[in-house]
Amino acid sequence: AIIEVGLGGRLDATNVILPILSIITNVHFDHQAILGDTLEKIAFEKGGIIKPSIPVVLGEMREESRKTLLQLAKERNSIVFEFDSKYNVQNYCLDLKGNYQQQNLKTVLTAIYVLINKLHIKIDEPNLKNGLENVVKNTQLQGRWEKLTENPLIICDTAHNEDGIRQVAKQIGEQKFDKLHLVLGFVEDKDFDSIINFFPKDAVYYFCEPNSNRKLSIEKIKQKIGNKLHAKYFNQPKEALENAKQNAKQNDFIFVGGSNFVVAEIL
């Protein structure tokens, strides 16, 4: 079984499990009120899943996070594995379409290398390729650069922290469209001011409130935005998306995101 940590790692309920391999995909600013206000502190919490003498795979991350995790691994006598082209990612087709998934693919392939070559678990090449090509079909994973419609193109993505939004905004900038419509909602503990700056100023914004007690209210968004953006405000994500669809032309692009809660409500 693959067990995903809920929050952090050191104090997460999943940490009662003794794994054969630990994987830390990345470390970014998120849930700072709980995990800490620096990357080193957040890495320390995530590094709680590194177990004594159990190997650990580290994904691509900033050096300050990496140093913290390497030190924890050293203290716990855990061998660290990082991507070093043992696999050529170009040889594998992933059905998850977000550009950021290529970073995740490197981490996955490193973990597969450890499972096969260090833990002696049999995973043959055809099954590996088949699994990567059918992630969505096999897991019903939704909301990762997921295409909802064409003409206009509507994409949703659950990226919700600063680094995730930065990568998604970059991919939005690579698309071809006449006008960009952004349906966005957030929760209170995210750095709204930093996140919103990743999106282009000439888009039409449809701000909404997700159905969560952690939601960032429309009133607070209005206070932060003022007259800086072409913005509309809605009580529900579906209402915001419907308005965007009514306003969008055939060659426009509608993006829905900002929070897992927003994406969940429109899927």
BAFI-3210 file (N, C-alpha, C; in Angstrom, 3 decimals, decimal comma, padded with zeros to 6 digits):
// residues 267
n [1|2|3|4|5|6|7|8|9|10|11|12|13|14|15|16|17|18|19|20|21|22|23|24|25|26|27|28|29|30|31|32|33|34|35|36|37|38|39|40|41|42|43|44|45|46|47|48|49|50|51|52|53|54|55|56|57|58|59|60|61|62|63|64|65|66|67|68|69|70|71|72|73|74|75|76|77|78|79|80|81|82|83|84|85|86|87|88|89|90|91|92|93|94|95|96|97|98|99|100|101|102|103|104|105|106|107|108|109|110|111|112|113|114|115|116|117|118|119|120|121|122|123|124|125|126|127|128|129|130|131|132|133|134|135|136|137|138|139|140|141|142|143|144|145|146|147|148|149|150|151|152|153|154|155|156|157|158|159|160|161|162|163|164|165|166|167|168|169|170|171|172|173|174|175|176|177|178|179|180|181|182|183|184|185|186|187|188|189|190|191|192|193|194|195|196|197|198|199|200|201|202|203|204|205|206|207|208|209|210|211|212|213|214|215|216|217|218|219|220|221|222|223|224|225|226|227|228|229|230|231|232|233|234|235|236|237|238|239|240|241|242|243|244|245|246|247|248|249|250|251|252|253|254|255|256|257|258|259|260|261|262|263|264|265|266|267]
n.u [000,844|000,382|000,784|-000,396|000,716|-001,230|-000,877|002,047|004,092|005,724|003,987|001,766|-001,013|-000,506|002,065|002,454|002,925|005,308|007,295|008,551|009,859|010,382|009,072|009,638|008,246|008,425|009,146|007,388|006,141|003,440|000,583|001,699|001,086|000,909|003,044|005,315|007,262|009,377|011,265|013,042|011,939|009,504|010,454|011,653|009,390|008,123|010,127|009,773|008,798|010,926|012,467|014,445|017,115|015,618|015,274|015,088|013,501|014,111|012,467|012,721|013,800|014,199|017,422|017,756|015,722|016,409|018,912|018,150|016,637|018,529|020,246|018,573|018,177|020,777|021,184|019,440|020,389|019,552|019,503|019,784|018,113|018,215|017,013|018,908|019,076|018,875|016,718|015,368|013,273|011,979|011,337|008,957|005,441|003,125|-000,147|-001,132|-001,466|-000,376|002,412|004,107|004,026|006,111|008,286|007,364|007,310|010,021|010,648|008,998|010,129|012,631|011,942|010,904|013,224|014,628|012,911|013,086|015,881|017,106|015,371|014,436|012,005|009,766|009,131|008,096|009,070|006,982|004,662|005,238|005,263|002,633|001,217|001,947|000,868|-001,801|-002,743|-004,900|-007,136|-006,767|-006,757|-008,713|-008,023|-008,544|-008,712|-006,143|-004,678|-006,915|-008,920|-011,999|-013,835|-013,873|-013,534|-015,226|-011,905|-011,693|-009,986|-009,176|-007,418|-005,933|-003,893|-002,696|-000,945|001,817|003,998|002,821|000,758|002,333|003,602|001,377|000,347|002,389|002,088|-000,433|000,240|001,504|-000,427|-002,546|-004,805|-007,617|-008,798|-008,395|-010,032|-010,444|-011,475|-011,559|-010,992|-010,216|-008,631|-008,349|-005,739|-003,798|-001,266|-002,531|-001,859|000,670|000,128|-001,826|-000,407|000,914|-000,760|-001,912|-002,536|-004,367|-006,460|-009,880|-011,378|-013,083|-014,056|-014,742|-016,420|-015,357|-017,057|-016,346|-015,320|-012,967|-012,748|-011,662|-013,208|-015,473|-015,710|-013,239|-011,528|-012,328|-011,461|-008,703|-008,225|-009,413|-009,555|-007,818|-007,984|-009,891|-012,600|-015,098|-017,584|-018,678|-020,881|-020,659|-018,616|-019,658|-021,506|-019,835|-018,273|-020,244|-020,962|-018,573|-018,455|-020,625|-019,672|-017,378|-015,708|-015,400|-012,649|-011,475|-009,993|-010,703|-009,851|-010,016|-009,506|-007,275|-007,962|-008,426|-011,040|-012,618|-012,244|-013,242|-015,948|-016,846|-016,457]
n.v [-001,201|002,293|004,944|008,095|011,005|013,094|015,759|017,513|015,445|014,465|014,544|013,423|011,186|008,992|008,347|006,289|004,049|001,671|001,985|000,430|002,089|005,563|008,564|011,833|014,306|017,103|020,315|023,015|026,338|026,063|025,661|027,099|027,964|025,688|024,015|025,586|028,598|028,749|027,230|025,351|024,605|023,516|021,428|019,895|018,969|017,466|015,656|013,920|011,481|010,012|007,091|005,196|003,581|003,034|003,404|006,551|008,564|011,567|014,236|016,868|019,885|022,966|024,075|024,635|023,171|020,601|020,233|020,124|017,751|015,881|015,928|014,920|012,342|011,359|011,331|009,316|007,135|006,544|005,686|007,895|008,590|010,226|011,721|010,814|010,446|007,692|006,605|007,521|010,080|010,706|008,351|007,522|007,746|009,831|010,073|012,212|015,643|018,111|020,321|020,290|017,696|016,335|016,707|015,280|012,776|012,129|011,708|009,514|007,564|007,311|006,204|003,778|002,637|002,187|000,374|-001,824|-002,386|-002,181|-003,053|-005,281|-005,868|-007,096|-005,434|-005,168|-003,792|-003,403|-003,331|-001,133|000,980|000,789|001,379|004,074|005,274|005,113|006,390|008,087|006,565|004,270|005,196|007,110|009,742|013,181|016,613|017,506|019,533|019,180|018,721|020,123|021,053|021,832|024,713|027,058|026,373|024,761|024,393|022,776|022,878|021,672|022,982|024,864|026,105|028,454|027,696|025,727|027,185|029,003|027,355|026,424|028,835|029,523|027,527|028,200|030,559|029,539|028,683|029,118|031,635|033,904|035,501|035,463|033,861|033,673|031,590|031,653|030,639|030,679|029,502|030,564|030,316|030,610|032,410|034,917|037,379|036,916|034,738|035,666|037,400|035,889|035,508|036,849|040,359|041,284|039,545|038,320|038,151|035,863|035,711|033,517|031,828|028,947|026,032|025,819|025,943|027,201|029,077|031,866|034,833|036,581|039,267|039,845|039,343|041,333|043,573|043,204|043,260|045,583|048,074|046,993|044,903|043,449|042,344|040,048|038,886|036,031|033,827|031,082|028,486|027,133|028,948|031,068|029,867|029,335|031,925|032,774|031,058|031,998|034,461|033,936|033,605|031,483|031,011|031,589|031,108|029,360|029,100|027,169|027,220|027,506|026,383|023,186|022,773|024,412|023,294|020,718|021,249|021,889|019,681]
n.w [000,000|-000,641|001,417|002,096|003,704|005,835|006,888|007,208|008,870|011,054|013,290|012,230|011,838|010,220|010,754|012,470|011,094|009,995|007,358|004,261|002,642|002,543|001,134|000,217|-001,447|-002,009|-000,490|000,525|001,228|003,261|005,290|007,428|010,010|011,488|010,755|010,747|010,089|008,330|005,649|006,592|009,075|008,236|006,668|008,663|010,043|008,004|007,603|009,650|008,881|008,121|008,881|011,240|009,685|007,426|003,974|002,159|-000,272|-001,906|-003,450|-005,976|-004,589|-002,718|-001,567|001,191|002,396|001,589|002,877|005,559|005,587|004,739|006,923|008,947|007,931|008,074|010,850|011,489|010,280|007,681|004,307|001,602|-001,427|-004,507|-007,550|-010,337|-013,071|-013,478|-014,646|-017,789|-018,170|-020,489|-021,669|-020,703|-020,554|-019,115|-017,918|-016,519|-016,899|-016,079|-016,187|-013,996|-013,196|-014,320|-012,643|-010,448|-011,626|-011,871|-009,198|-008,638|-010,359|-009,241|-006,778|-007,686|-008,697|-006,289|-005,004|-006,747|-007,055|-004,555|-002,572|-003,677|-004,936|-007,297|-010,221|-013,337|-016,538|-018,572|-016,927|-015,318|-017,197|-018,128|-015,797|-015,306|-017,543|-017,062|-014,746|-013,952|-014,733|-013,167|-010,539|-010,262|-009,897|-009,632|-010,796|-011,389|-013,391|-015,056|-017,871|-018,567|-020,522|-024,052|-026,155|-024,939|-023,710|-020,646|-017,717|-014,676|-011,560|-008,583|-007,265|-004,542|-002,817|-002,525|-004,229|-005,845|-007,129|-008,508|-010,408|-011,834|-012,817|-014,533|-016,479|-017,425|-018,716|-020,925|-022,613|-025,515|-026,151|-026,420|-024,385|-020,870|-018,228|-014,809|-012,326|-009,030|-005,656|-002,159|000,912|004,337|005,469|003,538|001,700|000,396|-000,870|-001,987|-003,667|-005,505|-007,055|-008,935|-011,054|-014,216|-014,675|-016,524|-016,796|-016,441|-013,355|-011,288|-008,316|-005,590|-002,850|-001,249|000,054|003,008|006,405|006,644|004,713|002,714|002,945|000,728|001,359|002,574|000,438|-001,348|000,074|-000,077|-002,833|-003,908|-006,349|-008,144|-009,950|-012,674|-011,455|-010,332|-007,991|-006,177|-004,386|-004,521|-005,994|-008,321|-009,270|-009,932|-011,956|-013,873|-014,623|-015,747|-017,957|-019,400|-020,177|-021,618|-024,754|-027,707|-028,169|-025,781|-022,491|-019,588|-016,266|-013,319|-009,886|-007,030|-004,632|-003,093|-002,277|-003,906|-006,481|-005,981|-005,676|-008,204|-009,729]
ca.u [000,000|001,020|000,089|-000,053|000,611|-002,275|-000,328|003,381|004,668|006,202|002,862|000,621|-001,478|000,096|003,441|002,527|003,261|006,719|007,315|009,775|010,478|009,739|009,242|009,269|008,233|008,940|008,865|007,045|005,395|002,041|000,164|002,765|000,635|001,082|004,326|006,432|007,291|010,544|011,363|013,760|010,988|008,542|011,194|011,823|008,120|007,935|011,166|009,376|008,499|012,189|012,581|015,790|017,594|014,688|015,677|014,181|013,652|013,829|012,176|013,406|013,402|015,189|018,576|017,590|014,885|017,195|019,931|017,481|016,249|019,753|020,741|017,692|018,470|022,076|020,988|018,637|021,051|018,704|020,142|019,006|018,168|017,695|016,998|020,182|018,974|018,849|015,679|015,159|011,836|011,412|010,906|007,714|004,307|002,289|-001,424|-001,365|-001,024|000,299|003,868|004,768|004,048|007,413|009,097|006,867|007,703|011,406|010,611|008,404|011,084|013,673|011,370|010,830|014,601|014,956|012,101|013,576|017,300|017,562|014,423|014,244|010,596|009,678|008,265|008,654|008,972|005,645|003,705|005,580|004,779|001,176|000,739|002,143|-000,017|-003,199|-002,893|-006,256|-008,056|-006,593|-006,916|-009,783|-007,477|-009,162|-008,333|-004,737|-004,714|-007,964|-009,702|-013,430|-014,481|-013,189|-014,306|-013,888|-011,131|-011,807|-009,044|-009,148|-006,250|-006,055|-002,743|-003,261|000,074|002,529|004,775|001,899|000,110|003,355|003,782|000,151|000,275|003,344|001,499|-001,500|000,889|001,965|-001,578|-002,960|-006,205|-007,897|-009,039|-008,269|-011,020|-009,945|-012,434|-010,647|-011,400|-009,073|-008,872|-007,773|-004,347|-002,879|-000,726|-003,293|-001,158|001,733|-000,453|-002,551|000,558|001,377|-001,711|-001,831|-003,447|-005,365|-007,496|-011,130|-011,367|-014,373|-013,733|-015,860|-016,164|-015,576|-017,884|-015,442|-015,223|-011,662|-012,784|-011,347|-014,499|-015,527|-015,460|-011,799|-010,908|-012,615|-010,567|-007,346|-008,145|-009,776|-009,834|-006,604|-008,248|-011,242|-013,047|-016,484|-017,595|-019,782|-020,953|-020,366|-017,784|-020,454|-022,092|-018,740|-017,924|-021,327|-020,849|-017,402|-018,830|-021,523|-018,908|-016,238|-015,868|-014,941|-011,192|-011,013|-009,515|-011,205|-009,134|-010,685|-008,563|-007,001|-008,233|-009,028|-012,479|-013,235|-012,233|-014,139|-017,343|-017,253|-016,295]
ca.v [000,000|003,606|005,727|009,510|011,804|014,117|017,094|017,475|014,107|014,073|014,341|012,930|009,869|007,941|008,100|005,059|002,966|001,458|001,700|-000,112|003,217|006,860|009,467|013,238|014,826|018,469|021,092|024,385|027,051|025,664|025,362|027,623|028,108|024,397|023,380|026,497|029,726|028,683|025,947|024,422|024,088|022,667|020,210|019,100|018,279|016,450|014,651|012,990|010,148|009,289|006,123|004,639|002,514|002,856|004,332|007,656|009,219|013,005|014,874|018,141|020,877|023,996|023,536|024,710|022,023|019,390|020,109|019,682|016,349|015,068|015,834|013,988|010,999|010,968|011,025|008,098|006,075|006,234|005,957|008,850|008,450|011,360|011,442|011,082|009,936|006,226|006,435|008,640|010,379|010,771|007,010|007,182|008,617|009,996|010,633|013,453|016,604|019,288|020,319|019,974|016,246|015,808|016,648|014,144|011,550|011,841|011,146|008,181|006,654|007,057|005,263|002,480|002,130|001,677|-000,820|-002,937|-002,695|-002,212|-003,809|-006,542|-006,057|-007,286|-004,540|-005,254|-002,573|-003,205|-002,937|000,227|001,903|000,727|002,096|005,511|005,730|004,952|006,842|008,594|005,431|003,312|005,812|008,118|011,014|014,293|017,973|017,826|020,071|018,372|019,417|019,924|021,236|022,563|025,775|027,455|025,427|024,936|023,553|022,970|022,308|021,830|023,690|025,799|026,854|029,430|027,067|025,076|028,222|029,557|026,429|026,417|030,116|029,430|026,706|029,007|031,493|028,829|028,345|030,092|032,007|035,327|036,135|034,551|033,992|032,940|031,308|031,386|030,741|030,351|029,349|031,646|030,186|030,763|033,754|035,418|038,463|036,331|033,853|036,385|038,086|034,997|035,533|038,085|041,434|041,597|038,514|038,594|037,340|035,488|035,219|032,815|031,244|027,499|025,594|025,367|026,907|027,863|029,880|033,287|035,413|037,557|040,594|040,017|039,417|042,679|044,506|043,020|043,551|046,964|048,303|046,629|043,867|043,324|041,250|039,817|038,129|035,084|033,068|029,671|028,210|026,796|030,200|031,811|029,190|029,529|033,293|032,797|030,372|032,889|035,595|033,501|033,308|030,156|030,902|032,015|030,057|029,477|028,273|027,062|026,710|028,262|025,572|021,872|022,868|025,008|022,290|019,631|021,652|021,999|018,379]
ca.w [000,000|-000,586|002,432|001,985|004,929|005,764|007,123|007,808|008,908|012,381|014,196|011,478|012,281|009,395|011,185|013,279|010,170|009,682|005,915|003,684|001,943|002,733|-000,002|000,462|-002,820|-002,019|000,717|000,160|002,255|003,360|006,664|008,286|011,392|012,143|010,428|010,941|009,159|007,452|004,950|007,460|010,064|007,538|006,297|009,883|010,298|006,969|007,811|010,706|008,329|007,895|009,966|011,398|008,788|006,310|002,919|001,866|-001,574|-001,865|-004,719|-006,207|-003,602|-002,456|-000,855|002,640|002,773|001,348|003,924|006,791|005,438|004,706|008,289|009,653|007,427|008,624|012,265|011,624|009,520|006,529|003,022|000,801|-002,880|-005,256|-008,985|-011,021|-014,447|-013,601|-015,645|-018,687|-018,082|-021,838|-022,065|-020,015|-020,843|-017,931|-018,355|-015,792|-017,899|-015,549|-016,417|-012,731|-013,004|-014,740|-011,422|-009,670|-012,324|-011,486|-007,848|-008,761|-010,983|-008,245|-005,815|-008,358|-008,721|-004,957|-004,766|-007,565|-006,925|-003,167|-001,749|-004,419|-005,271|-008,742|-010,997|-014,685|-017,330|-019,154|-015,888|-014,917|-018,233|-018,134|-014,625|-015,500|-018,617|-016,657|-013,360|-013,721|-014,864|-012,073|-009,216|-010,311|-009,448|-010,336|-010,438|-011,665|-014,760|-015,680|-018,890|-018,389|-021,819|-025,119|-026,844|-024,499|-022,910|-019,192|-016,982|-013,224|-010,890|-007,130|-006,679|-003,569|-002,079|-003,347|-005,296|-006,762|-007,941|-009,413|-011,525|-012,630|-013,523|-015,637|-017,537|-018,016|-019,627|-022,120|-023,438|-026,513|-025,956|-026,631|-023,085|-019,735|-017,152|-013,646|-011,263|-007,918|-004,264|-001,299|002,341|005,130|005,894|002,411|001,502|-000,749|-001,557|-002,810|-004,669|-006,553|-007,917|-010,000|-012,158|-015,010|-014,249|-017,546|-016,824|-015,726|-012,143|-010,715|-006,983|-004,963|-001,529|-001,152|001,169|004,065|007,507|006,530|003,495|002,694|002,589|-000,358|001,943|002,764|-000,884|-001,858|000,768|-000,572|-004,263|-004,205|-007,767|-008,882|-010,948|-013,216|-010,599|-009,957|-006,747|-006,127|-003,139|-004,746|-007,170|-009,503|-009,750|-010,568|-013,204|-014,835|-015,131|-016,629|-019,197|-020,138|-020,703|-022,411|-026,175|-028,096|-028,096|-024,469|-021,584|-018,220|-015,287|-012,024|-008,889|-005,815|-003,439|-003,288|-002,040|-005,097|-007,547|-005,601|-005,833|-009,608|-010,384]
c.u [000,876|000,183|000,548|-000,269|-000,488|-001,712|001,026|003,974|004,988|005,046|001,624|000,271|-000,838|001,493|003,575|002,972|004,780|006,824|008,575|010,550|009,679|010,038|008,768|009,384|008,831|008,612|008,616|006,301|003,926|001,758|001,207|002,363|000,855|002,501|005,531|006,532|008,561|010,561|012,084|012,811|009,980|009,200|011,390|010,547|007,884|008,936|010,864|009,054|009,772|012,440|014,015|016,046|016,624|015,077|014,624|014,526|013,259|013,567|012,971|012,894|014,514|016,237|018,401|016,721|015,686|018,225|019,324|017,149|017,464|020,322|019,891|017,972|019,791|021,939|020,259|019,189|020,202|019,442|019,223|019,212|017,527|017,821|018,353|020,214|019,146|017,788|015,645|013,666|011,187|010,912|009,548|006,645|003,392|000,976|-001,846|-000,710|-000,335|001,800|004,627|004,841|005,365|008,387|008,673|007,280|009,135|011,460|010,058|009,418|012,248|013,185|011,275|012,206|014,972|014,187|012,654|014,986|017,804|016,657|013,963|012,764|010,478|008,652|008,814|008,312|007,598|004,607|003,965|005,019|003,253|000,579|000,834|001,198|-001,491|-003,443|-004,336|-007,267|-007,981|-006,909|-008,101|-009,312|-008,058|-008,508|-006,878|-004,619|-005,710|-008,786|-011,172|-014,190|-013,498|-014,120|-015,455|-013,202|-011,285|-010,907|-009,210|-007,904|-006,312|-004,853|-003,251|-002,211|000,895|003,281|003,870|001,221|001,106|003,532|002,553|000,034|001,239|002,760|000,325|-000,908|001,372|000,821|-001,870|-004,450|-006,363|-008,032|-008,981|-009,303|-010,572|-011,034|-011,639|-011,340|-010,271|-009,536|-007,998|-006,269|-003,347|-002,444|-001,351|-002,509|-000,045|001,154|-001,076|-001,600|001,112|000,470|-001,633|-002,898|-004,555|-006,436|-008,782|-011,209|-012,797|-014,082|-014,969|-015,427|-016,378|-016,404|-017,003|-015,423|-013,885|-011,640|-012,306|-012,573|-014,374|-015,221|-013,963|-011,072|-011,123|-011,690|-009,149|-007,198|-008,398|-010,178|-008,675|-006,859|-009,669|-011,871|-014,552|-016,487|-018,864|-019,717|-020,526|-019,514|-018,591|-021,088|-021,038|-018,369|-018,996|-021,274|-019,674|-017,729|-019,744|-020,760|-017,808|-016,626|-015,204|-013,442|-010,622|-010,579|-010,047|-010,400|-009,873|-009,692|-008,453|-007,154|-008,772|-010,547|-013,205|-013,344|-013,202|-015,605|-017,785|-017,088|-017,492]
c.v [001,247|004,476|007,176|010,223|012,848|015,516|016,958|016,086|013,656|013,735|013,812|011,509|008,735|007,559|006,914|003,877|002,882|001,079|000,946|000,982|004,473|007,742|010,848|013,961|016,229|019,129|022,529|025,034|026,670|025,316|025,874|027,734|026,825|023,863|024,287|027,519|029,799|027,323|024,910|023,791|023,143|021,350|019,306|018,316|017,171|015,307|013,692|011,609|009,377|008,394|005,585|003,463|002,175|003,846|005,404|008,239|010,678|013,507|016,156|019,177|021,886|023,486|023,577|023,566|020,733|019,172|019,601|018,199|015,428|014,883|014,860|012,546|010,484|010,554|009,694|006,934|005,596|006,598|006,834|008,576|009,674|011,073|011,778|010,385|008,420|005,830|007,697|008,934|010,438|009,416|006,626|008,228|008,636|010,639|011,862|014,587|017,857|019,216|019,907|018,470|015,627|015,751|015,462|012,819|011,165|011,190|009,728|007,186|006,340|006,046|003,864|001,829|001,506|000,393|-002,027|-003,357|-002,801|-003,060|-005,082|-006,886|-006,104|-006,328|-004,549|-004,000|-002,377|-002,755|-001,514|001,229|001,936|001,498|003,601|006,084|005,721|005,352|007,266|007,453|004,518|003,889|006,762|009,478|012,140|015,613|018,314|018,226|019,260|019,219|019,076|020,061|021,874|023,676|026,346|026,344|025,766|023,907|023,827|022,318|022,651|022,517|024,788|026,488|027,679|028,773|026,389|026,063|028,820|028,655|026,387|027,707|030,138|028,626|027,429|029,963|030,858|028,463|029,467|030,373|033,499|036,063|035,084|034,887|033,105|032,821|030,833|031,530|030,221|030,061|030,339|031,542|030,259|032,223|034,347|036,453|037,938|035,520|034,628|037,083|037,197|035,052|036,859|039,100|041,696|040,522|039,043|037,621|037,122|034,874|034,599|032,275|029,732|027,169|024,970|026,408|027,630|028,856|031,308|033,988|036,409|038,956|040,848|040,101|040,807|043,705|044,426|043,486|045,028|047,105|047,870|045,642|044,005|042,111|041,255|038,875|037,283|034,284|031,618|029,485|027,913|028,038|031,025|031,198|029,407|030,929|033,431|032,157|031,241|034,027|035,190|033,245|031,955|029,972|031,406|030,803|030,350|028,544|028,327|026,517|027,591|027,448|024,214|021,943|023,420|023,965|021,152|019,989|021,728|020,669|017,465]
c.w [000,000|000,338|002,331|003,314|004,760|005,880|007,816|007,729|010,320|013,318|013,494|011,903|011,487|009,869|012,127|012,417|010,003|008,207|005,501|002,952|002,248|001,528|000,405|-000,877|-002,911|-000,685|000,283|001,316|002,187|004,813|007,676|009,754|012,189|011,968|010,643|009,821|008,307|006,770|005,797|008,488|009,415|007,139|007,510|010,193|009,282|007,144|008,937|010,191|007,977|009,106|010,057|010,469|007,648|005,214|002,664|000,500|-001,413|-003,277|-004,880|-005,225|-003,401|-001,470|000,660|003,160|002,675|002,455|005,227|006,722|005,381|006,104|009,111|009,229|007,985|010,083|012,459|010,798|008,340|005,244|002,182|-000,683|-003,518|-006,742|-009,614|-012,388|-014,558|-014,629|-016,512|-018,719|-019,453|-022,326|-021,502|-020,320|-019,623|-018,357|-017,560|-016,569|-017,359|-015,770|-015,164|-012,482|-013,463|-013,568|-010,567|-010,295|-011,968|-010,102|-007,864|-009,307|-010,048|-007,211|-006,416|-008,411|-007,371|-004,677|-005,507|-007,161|-005,492|-002,262|-002,445|-004,613|-006,795|-009,351|-012,418|-015,494|-017,973|-018,119|-015,402|-015,925|-018,266|-016,956|-014,786|-016,548|-018,207|-015,207|-013,078|-013,759|-013,644|-010,702|-009,117|-009,758|-010,286|-009,941|-010,614|-013,134|-015,583|-016,655|-018,705|-019,703|-022,794|-025,610|-026,015|-023,690|-021,439|-018,525|-015,491|-012,647|-009,410|-006,480|-005,747|-002,696|-003,058|-004,494|-006,316|-007,691|-008,929|-010,632|-012,430|-013,439|-014,707|-016,791|-018,197|-019,055|-020,918|-023,066|-024,444|-026,339|-026,242|-025,307|-021,990|-018,672|-015,994|-012,591|-010,058|-006,567|-003,396|000,127|003,094|005,332|004,745|002,289|000,246|-001,547|-002,451|-003,963|-005,818|-007,511|-009,032|-011,227|-012,907|-014,610|-015,255|-017,698|-016,196|-014,558|-011,638|-009,346|-006,341|-003,602|-001,576|000,079|002,244|005,167|007,530|005,371|003,737|002,139|001,443|000,179|002,104|001,419|-001,483|-001,223|000,222|-002,024|-004,558|-005,663|-008,662|-010,010|-011,484|-012,538|-010,394|-008,755|-006,645|-004,824|-003,305|-006,001|-008,430|-010,119|-010,484|-011,908|-014,262|-015,441|-016,077|-017,970|-020,049|-020,814|-021,672|-023,861|-026,484|-027,917|-026,770|-023,640|-020,188|-017,324|-013,962|-011,006|-007,663|-004,551|-003,855|-003,185|-003,259|-006,204|-007,232|-005,856|-007,291|-010,351|-010,098]
res [a|i|i|e|v|g|l|g|g|r|l|d|a|t|n|v|i|l|p|i|l|s|i|i|t|n|v|h|f|d|h|q|a|i|l|g|d|t|l|e|k|i|a|f|e|k|g|g|i|i|k|p|s|i|p|v|v|l|g|e|m|r|e|e|s|r|k|t|l|l|q|l|a|k|e|r|n|s|i|v|f|e|f|d|s|k|y|n|v|q|n|y|c|l|d|l|k|g|n|y|q|q|q|n|l|k|t|v|l|t|a|i|y|v|l|i|n|k|l|h|i|k|i|d|e|p|n|l|k|n|g|l|e|n|v|v|k|n|t|q|l|q|g|r|w|e|k|l|t|e|n|p|l|i|i|c|d|t|a|h|n|e|d|g|i|r|q|v|a|k|q|i|g|e|q|k|f|d|k|l|h|l|v|l|g|f|v|e|d|k|d|f|d|s|i|i|n|f|f|p|k|d|a|v|y|y|f|c|e|p|n|s|n|r|k|l|s|i|e|k|i|k|q|k|i|g|n|k|l|h|a|k|y|f|n|q|p|k|e|a|l|e|n|a|k|q|n|a|k|q|n|d|f|i|f|v|g|g|s|n|f|v|v|a|e|i|l]
***
